[in-house]
Amino acid sequence: MSNQLDAAQATHKDTPPSTNAVQASHAWVDGSDAPEKPLLNLGFMALTDSAPLIVAATQGFAQSQGLTLELKRQPSWSTLRDKLATGELDAAQNLYGLVYAMHLGLGGSPVTPMAVLMNLNHNGQAITLSRRLREAGVNNGKSLCEFIRQSDKPLRLAQTFPTGTHAMWLNFYLGSLGLDPRTDIESVVIPPAQMVDYLARGDIDGFCAGEPWGAQAISTGAGFTLITSQQIWPDHPEKVLSTRADFIAQYPNTARALMRAVLEASQFIELSQQNREDTAALISGRDYVNAPTDSIAARFLGRYEDGLGFAWQDAHAMRFFAGGQVNVPYLSDASWFLSQFRRWGLLEADLDYAAVVNQVQQLALYREVAQSLGIPSPSAANRHSLLCDAQPWDGTDPEAYAQAFSVGMKPACA
């Protein structure tokens, strides 16, 4: 066992799972609420925001719920999608937009009724550009816009999946600059762990992906951070814990147990800075994110630098719990992504937003699980947000929101 795992496990021994969780797990093992399927294959990607799943699986939180979680790292989001759809994976870390692409049968995905059990994190993604662009004088949205408009050929900018969160952050930001991401750039799909290598070789001009790959691009000299996703939308929804709808129907106790384990792991990560540091060391291991601890830890702790000489303590860095506020699967979080599908032509016809998100978002189940752990959850199904274009979002009329955008809008996020 590695020193990283030893350190994290030592911390866990000092701070065991909550009494509620331990008592509940004993009741399930002895009674009718025991997990129907105690061994689960849990998919994840080599990203910092997989931390709650790794901690839940390796630090005793799953075991206290009567579960064993077999972590299965996936090479790409498309592979994760396919294995989740066929049942090779029972549940997985997922992109909000990918869940809904599966549910609606978009982008070549067969229709697979899906479920979002809970949010895994807020914030913590970034748009990263190449050293060549920095040397050409690009250092903010305005200069990027000017460079693109004056360039003889479109920039090649990568994201991780066409309907995923990173594609939506990239599209939204470029749209706010008056650029159309469908015509003004060349958008390509690359797995997140390969982004920095592609950037360093000059195969792409930039990318939008999760950490630690933005930080790694800076530390290797391959690129710089143009804007973080939390600067686009402070405390935005990011990855989710997902499964198929039929999994919940067949294994309801297992779904609850999995949610409890991940919720407790999320809470544990944020109990102290030491827990965060130990978690960063744990997930850096070869079997997990497989990246230098330093590239993970700084932004994990909110210590940002942009590769242009500016450093700051980010008030909206990656969060996994925040008193339970992070984990609520708000209906408005999901319908925002659907509104962007409409905006960019991924959905060609109007849809019943409320019906779709109520099918997928397991809000009632989340509240039940949170209550069993003494974690407060709001009564509201939607939350209010203000994105960098200064347009409020509350989920009440997603179609009107989608139709109100103009690609040539006044720049607002530069």
TALIN-V250318 format. One record per residue. N is the residue number from 1. SS is DSSP state (H for helix, E for strand, L for the rest). PSI is psi in degrees with one decimal (* if undefined). D_LAST is the distance of its C-alpha to the last C-alpha in Angstrom with 1 decimal. Layout:
BEGIN
n: <N | N>
ss: <SS | SS>
psi: <PSI | PSI>
d_last: <D_LAST | D_LAST>
END
This chain:
BEGIN
n: <1 | 2 | 3 | 4 | 5 | 6 | 7 | 8 | 9 | 10 | 11 | 12 | 13 | 14 | 15 | 16 | 17 | 18 | 19 | 20 | 21 | 22 | 23 | 24 | 25 | 26 | 27 | 28 | 29 | 30 | 31 | 32 | 33 | 34 | 35 | 36 | 37 | 38 | 39 | 40 | 41 | 42 | 43 | 44 | 45 | 46 | 47 | 48 | 49 | 50 | 51 | 52 | 53 | 54 | 55 | 56 | 57 | 58 | 59 | 60 | 61 | 62 | 63 | 64 | 65 | 66 | 67 | 68 | 69 | 70 | 71 | 72 | 73 | 74 | 75 | 76 | 77 | 78 | 79 | 80 | 81 | 82 | 83 | 84 | 85 | 86 | 87 | 88 | 89 | 90 | 91 | 92 | 93 | 94 | 95 | 96 | 97 | 98 | 99 | 100 | 101 | 102 | 103 | 104 | 105 | 106 | 107 | 108 | 109 | 110 | 111 | 112 | 113 | 114 | 115 | 116 | 117 | 118 | 119 | 120 | 121 | 122 | 123 | 124 | 125 | 126 | 127 | 128 | 129 | 130 | 131 | 132 | 133 | 134 | 135 | 136 | 137 | 138 | 139 | 140 | 141 | 142 | 143 | 144 | 145 | 146 | 147 | 148 | 149 | 150 | 151 | 152 | 153 | 154 | 155 | 156 | 157 | 158 | 159 | 160 | 161 | 162 | 163 | 164 | 165 | 166 | 167 | 168 | 169 | 170 | 171 | 172 | 173 | 174 | 175 | 176 | 177 | 178 | 179 | 180 | 181 | 182 | 183 | 184 | 185 | 186 | 187 | 188 | 189 | 190 | 191 | 192 | 193 | 194 | 195 | 196 | 197 | 198 | 199 | 200 | 201 | 202 | 203 | 204 | 205 | 206 | 207 | 208 | 209 | 210 | 211 | 212 | 213 | 214 | 215 | 216 | 217 | 218 | 219 | 220 | 221 | 222 | 223 | 224 | 225 | 226 | 227 | 228 | 229 | 230 | 231 | 232 | 233 | 234 | 235 | 236 | 237 | 238 | 239 | 240 | 241 | 242 | 243 | 244 | 245 | 246 | 247 | 248 | 249 | 250 | 251 | 252 | 253 | 254 | 255 | 256 | 257 | 258 | 259 | 260 | 261 | 262 | 263 | 264 | 265 | 266 | 267 | 268 | 269 | 270 | 271 | 272 | 273 | 274 | 275 | 276 | 277 | 278 | 279 | 280 | 281 | 282 | 283 | 284 | 285 | 286 | 287 | 288 | 289 | 290 | 291 | 292 | 293 | 294 | 295 | 296 | 297 | 298 | 299 | 300 | 301 | 302 | 303 | 304 | 305 | 306 | 307 | 308 | 309 | 310 | 311 | 312 | 313 | 314 | 315 | 316 | 317 | 318 | 319 | 320 | 321 | 322 | 323 | 324 | 325 | 326 | 327 | 328 | 329 | 330 | 331 | 332 | 333 | 334 | 335 | 336 | 337 | 338 | 339 | 340 | 341 | 342 | 343 | 344 | 345 | 346 | 347 | 348 | 349 | 350 | 351 | 352 | 353 | 354 | 355 | 356 | 357 | 358 | 359 | 360 | 361 | 362 | 363 | 364 | 365 | 366 | 367 | 368 | 369 | 370 | 371 | 372 | 373 | 374 | 375 | 376 | 377 | 378 | 379 | 380 | 381 | 382 | 383 | 384 | 385 | 386 | 387 | 388 | 389 | 390 | 391 | 392 | 393 | 394 | 395 | 396 | 397 | 398 | 399 | 400 | 401 | 402 | 403 | 404 | 405 | 406 | 407 | 408 | 409 | 410 | 411 | 412 | 413 | 414>
ss: <L | L | H | H | H | H | H | H | H | H | H | H | H | H | L | L | L | L | H | H | H | H | H | H | H | H | H | H | H | H | L | L | L | L | L | L | L | L | E | E | E | E | E | E | L | L | L | H | H | H | H | H | H | H | H | H | H | H | L | L | L | L | H | H | H | L | L | E | E | E | E | E | E | L | L | L | H | H | H | H | H | H | H | H | H | H | L | L | L | L | E | E | E | E | E | H | H | H | H | H | H | H | H | H | L | L | L | L | L | L | L | L | L | E | E | E | E | E | E | L | L | E | L | L | E | E | E | E | E | E | H | H | H | H | H | L | L | L | L | L | H | H | H | H | H | H | H | H | H | H | L | L | L | L | E | E | E | E | E | L | L | L | L | L | H | H | H | H | H | H | H | H | H | H | H | H | L | L | L | L | L | L | L | L | E | E | E | E | E | L | L | H | H | H | H | H | H | H | H | H | H | L | L | L | L | E | E | E | E | E | L | L | H | H | H | H | H | H | H | L | L | L | E | E | E | E | E | E | H | H | H | H | L | L | L | L | E | L | E | E | E | E | E | E | H | H | H | H | H | H | L | H | H | H | H | H | H | H | H | H | H | H | H | H | H | H | H | H | H | L | L | L | H | H | H | H | H | H | H | H | H | H | H | L | L | L | L | L | L | L | L | L | H | H | H | H | H | H | H | H | L | L | E | E | E | L | L | L | L | L | E | E | E | L | L | L | L | L | E | L | L | H | H | H | L | L | L | L | L | L | H | H | H | H | H | H | H | H | H | H | H | H | H | L | L | L | L | L | L | L | L | L | H | H | H | H | H | H | H | H | E | L | H | H | H | H | H | H | H | H | H | H | L | L | L | L | L | L | L | L | L | L | L | L | E | E | L | L | L | L | L | E | E | L | L | L | L | H | H | H | H | H | H | L | L | L | L | L | L | L | L | L | L | L>
psi: <137.1 | 161.5 | -33.5 | -46.0 | -38.7 | -44.2 | -45.5 | -38.5 | -34.3 | -41.3 | -41.2 | -36.5 | -33.2 | -26.9 | 83.8 | 165.9 | 155.4 | 155.7 | -38.5 | -45.7 | -43.2 | -44.1 | -41.9 | -41.8 | -37.4 | -39.3 | -40.3 | -42.3 | -36.0 | -10.6 | -161.7 | -8.4 | 13.9 | 145.9 | 129.2 | -29.2 | 94.1 | -15.2 | 118.5 | 142.1 | 117.8 | 114.7 | 146.5 | 165.1 | 160.8 | 75.9 | 149.9 | -35.9 | 8.7 | -1.6 | -45.8 | -35.1 | -41.0 | -43.6 | -43.1 | -39.7 | -33.3 | -13.7 | 20.9 | -8.3 | -40.2 | -42.9 | -36.7 | -15.1 | 10.6 | 21.4 | 153.0 | 124.4 | 117.5 | 108.2 | 130.4 | 99.2 | 136.1 | 145.8 | -21.0 | 162.4 | -32.5 | -37.3 | -44.1 | -44.2 | -49.4 | -41.8 | -32.4 | -40.2 | -36.5 | -9.6 | -0.6 | -32.8 | 135.6 | -37.3 | 168.1 | 151.5 | 140.5 | 159.8 | 135.1 | -50.4 | -30.3 | -38.6 | -46.0 | -28.0 | -40.9 | -44.1 | -37.1 | -7.2 | 40.0 | 155.8 | 33.6 | -1.8 | 134.9 | 150.5 | 119.9 | 105.3 | 125.7 | 167.5 | 132.0 | 113.7 | -38.6 | 159.5 | 143.5 | -31.0 | 164.2 | 150.8 | -173.7 | 22.4 | 173.2 | 152.5 | 121.2 | 134.1 | 163.3 | 161.4 | -35.3 | -41.6 | -37.9 | -44.6 | -22.5 | 0.2 | 6.4 | 121.8 | 1.8 | -178.5 | -40.1 | -46.4 | -31.4 | -44.4 | -45.0 | -41.5 | -44.9 | -41.9 | -27.7 | -10.1 | 146.8 | -26.6 | 153.4 | 146.5 | 146.8 | 109.6 | 131.7 | 148.1 | 177.0 | -18.5 | 137.9 | -31.2 | 7.4 | 174.3 | -39.8 | -37.4 | -39.4 | -38.7 | -43.9 | -47.8 | -45.4 | -45.2 | -46.5 | -39.6 | -36.2 | -19.3 | 0.6 | 13.4 | 147.1 | 111.2 | -13.3 | -21.0 | -26.2 | -10.9 | 168.5 | 115.0 | 127.5 | 156.9 | 126.9 | 137.1 | 143.4 | -41.3 | -13.4 | -4.4 | -47.6 | -39.8 | -44.1 | -41.1 | -44.4 | -34.5 | -10.9 | 12.7 | -23.1 | 159.9 | -11.4 | 173.9 | 159.3 | 121.7 | 171.2 | 168.3 | 154.5 | 19.0 | -26.8 | -46.0 | -38.4 | -36.3 | -37.8 | -46.0 | -28.3 | -5.5 | 10.3 | -24.2 | -170.2 | 160.2 | 119.5 | -47.8 | 144.0 | 158.7 | -29.9 | -18.0 | -24.2 | -43.8 | 99.6 | 128.8 | 42.8 | 154.8 | 146.3 | -107.3 | 157.3 | 160.0 | 118.4 | 158.2 | 179.1 | 151.5 | -35.4 | -21.9 | -43.8 | -41.3 | -38.2 | -33.0 | 63.0 | -40.0 | -36.4 | -42.8 | -43.7 | -43.3 | -41.6 | -43.4 | -41.4 | -44.3 | -44.3 | -37.6 | -44.1 | -37.5 | -39.9 | -43.4 | -41.9 | -41.2 | -36.6 | 10.5 | -30.2 | 162.4 | -35.0 | -41.0 | -40.0 | -44.0 | -42.9 | -37.3 | -41.3 | -42.3 | -40.8 | -51.4 | -13.8 | -13.3 | 160.5 | -34.1 | -8.5 | -103.7 | -29.3 | 56.6 | 156.7 | 138.0 | -38.4 | -35.2 | -25.8 | -45.4 | -42.1 | -55.7 | -26.5 | -34.5 | 4.3 | 10.7 | 101.3 | 147.8 | 153.6 | -0.4 | 3.5 | 7.8 | 2.5 | 134.0 | 149.6 | 159.2 | 114.3 | 122.7 | -12.4 | 42.6 | 177.5 | 129.3 | 143.3 | -16.3 | -64.4 | 52.6 | 18.0 | -8.6 | -32.4 | -37.7 | -9.7 | 124.2 | 70.9 | 143.0 | -36.7 | -29.6 | -44.8 | -43.1 | -22.2 | -44.6 | -38.1 | -36.9 | -34.4 | -31.1 | -43.5 | -43.7 | -40.5 | 13.2 | 11.9 | -24.5 | 116.9 | -13.8 | 156.1 | 152.8 | 164.6 | 89.5 | -47.5 | -42.8 | -42.8 | -49.9 | -30.1 | -26.9 | -39.3 | -47.1 | 118.4 | 60.5 | -44.2 | -42.1 | -41.3 | -46.0 | -39.4 | -46.9 | -44.4 | -42.9 | -38.5 | -21.6 | 3.1 | 23.6 | 123.4 | 145.2 | 141.6 | 156.0 | -23.2 | 145.0 | -17.3 | 159.1 | 158.7 | 135.9 | 158.4 | 114.2 | 176.9 | -11.8 | 5.7 | 14.0 | 122.6 | 149.0 | 124.8 | 3.8 | 3.1 | -31.0 | 76.1 | -35.4 | -42.2 | -39.8 | -47.1 | -41.2 | -18.5 | -14.6 | 143.7 | 128.8 | -34.8 | 34.0 | 161.0 | 131.5 | 133.5 | -16.0 | 6.8 | *>
d_last: <46.8 | 44.0 | 43.3 | 39.9 | 41.6 | 44.3 | 41.9 | 40.1 | 43.4 | 44.9 | 42.1 | 42.8 | 46.5 | 45.6 | 43.6 | 45.2 | 44.0 | 44.6 | 48.1 | 47.2 | 46.0 | 49.1 | 51.5 | 50.0 | 50.2 | 53.9 | 54.6 | 53.1 | 55.0 | 58.2 | 57.6 | 56.5 | 52.7 | 52.6 | 49.9 | 51.4 | 49.7 | 49.5 | 48.1 | 44.6 | 42.6 | 39.0 | 36.3 | 33.2 | 30.6 | 30.0 | 27.0 | 26.7 | 26.5 | 30.0 | 31.3 | 32.9 | 35.0 | 36.1 | 37.1 | 38.9 | 40.8 | 41.8 | 42.2 | 44.8 | 42.7 | 43.7 | 47.3 | 47.6 | 46.9 | 49.5 | 47.1 | 46.6 | 43.2 | 43.3 | 39.8 | 39.0 | 36.0 | 34.8 | 33.5 | 31.1 | 29.9 | 32.2 | 35.1 | 34.4 | 34.2 | 37.5 | 39.4 | 38.3 | 39.4 | 42.8 | 43.5 | 43.4 | 40.8 | 41.6 | 38.1 | 34.8 | 31.4 | 29.3 | 26.0 | 25.8 | 25.3 | 28.1 | 30.4 | 29.9 | 30.2 | 33.5 | 34.6 | 34.0 | 35.0 | 31.7 | 30.9 | 34.5 | 35.1 | 38.4 | 38.4 | 38.7 | 38.8 | 36.5 | 35.9 | 33.0 | 35.0 | 32.2 | 28.7 | 28.7 | 25.4 | 22.0 | 18.8 | 19.0 | 17.2 | 14.5 | 12.9 | 14.6 | 14.7 | 17.8 | 19.2 | 19.7 | 16.1 | 15.5 | 18.6 | 17.4 | 14.5 | 11.6 | 9.8 | 6.0 | 4.3 | 5.6 | 8.7 | 9.2 | 9.3 | 11.7 | 13.6 | 14.3 | 15.4 | 17.6 | 19.1 | 22.7 | 22.3 | 19.7 | 18.1 | 20.0 | 17.8 | 20.0 | 20.2 | 23.3 | 24.7 | 23.9 | 24.2 | 23.0 | 20.2 | 18.3 | 18.5 | 17.2 | 14.2 | 13.4 | 14.3 | 12.5 | 9.0 | 10.0 | 11.5 | 8.6 | 7.3 | 11.0 | 12.5 | 15.7 | 16.2 | 19.9 | 20.1 | 17.2 | 17.7 | 20.7 | 20.5 | 23.3 | 24.8 | 25.7 | 27.2 | 24.9 | 27.5 | 27.5 | 23.8 | 24.0 | 27.1 | 25.7 | 22.7 | 25.1 | 27.4 | 24.8 | 25.5 | 21.9 | 18.6 | 16.8 | 17.4 | 16.5 | 19.4 | 20.8 | 22.0 | 23.7 | 22.4 | 19.0 | 20.9 | 23.6 | 21.4 | 20.5 | 24.2 | 25.6 | 23.3 | 22.2 | 18.5 | 15.6 | 13.1 | 9.6 | 9.0 | 11.9 | 13.2 | 13.9 | 10.3 | 10.1 | 13.6 | 15.4 | 19.0 | 18.6 | 21.8 | 22.2 | 25.6 | 28.8 | 32.5 | 34.0 | 37.4 | 39.4 | 40.8 | 44.3 | 43.9 | 43.5 | 46.4 | 48.6 | 47.6 | 46.5 | 47.7 | 46.0 | 42.6 | 43.0 | 44.1 | 41.1 | 38.7 | 40.6 | 40.5 | 36.7 | 36.1 | 38.3 | 36.7 | 33.2 | 34.7 | 36.4 | 33.3 | 31.8 | 35.2 | 34.5 | 32.5 | 35.5 | 35.4 | 31.7 | 32.7 | 35.7 | 33.8 | 31.4 | 34.5 | 36.2 | 33.6 | 33.0 | 36.5 | 37.5 | 38.3 | 34.9 | 31.5 | 33.3 | 30.8 | 31.2 | 31.3 | 29.0 | 26.2 | 26.7 | 27.6 | 24.8 | 22.0 | 24.8 | 25.4 | 21.8 | 21.7 | 18.5 | 17.6 | 14.9 | 17.2 | 15.5 | 17.7 | 15.9 | 17.9 | 17.9 | 20.0 | 18.0 | 19.2 | 18.3 | 19.7 | 22.0 | 24.7 | 27.9 | 29.8 | 28.7 | 32.0 | 31.9 | 28.8 | 27.1 | 29.9 | 30.5 | 30.1 | 28.7 | 29.2 | 25.8 | 24.2 | 26.1 | 25.7 | 21.9 | 22.3 | 24.9 | 22.8 | 20.3 | 23.4 | 24.3 | 21.0 | 21.1 | 24.8 | 26.1 | 28.2 | 29.8 | 31.8 | 31.3 | 32.5 | 33.9 | 30.9 | 33.1 | 35.9 | 33.9 | 32.0 | 35.3 | 37.0 | 34.6 | 33.3 | 36.2 | 35.4 | 39.1 | 40.0 | 37.2 | 38.4 | 41.9 | 41.1 | 38.9 | 41.8 | 44.3 | 42.4 | 41.9 | 38.1 | 36.9 | 35.0 | 33.7 | 35.7 | 32.7 | 31.7 | 28.2 | 25.5 | 22.8 | 19.1 | 15.8 | 12.8 | 9.1 | 9.8 | 12.4 | 15.2 | 18.1 | 19.9 | 23.6 | 25.2 | 27.7 | 27.0 | 25.1 | 26.2 | 25.0 | 21.6 | 21.5 | 22.8 | 20.5 | 17.5 | 16.9 | 15.3 | 14.3 | 12.6 | 10.4 | 6.7 | 5.9 | 3.8 | 0.0>
END
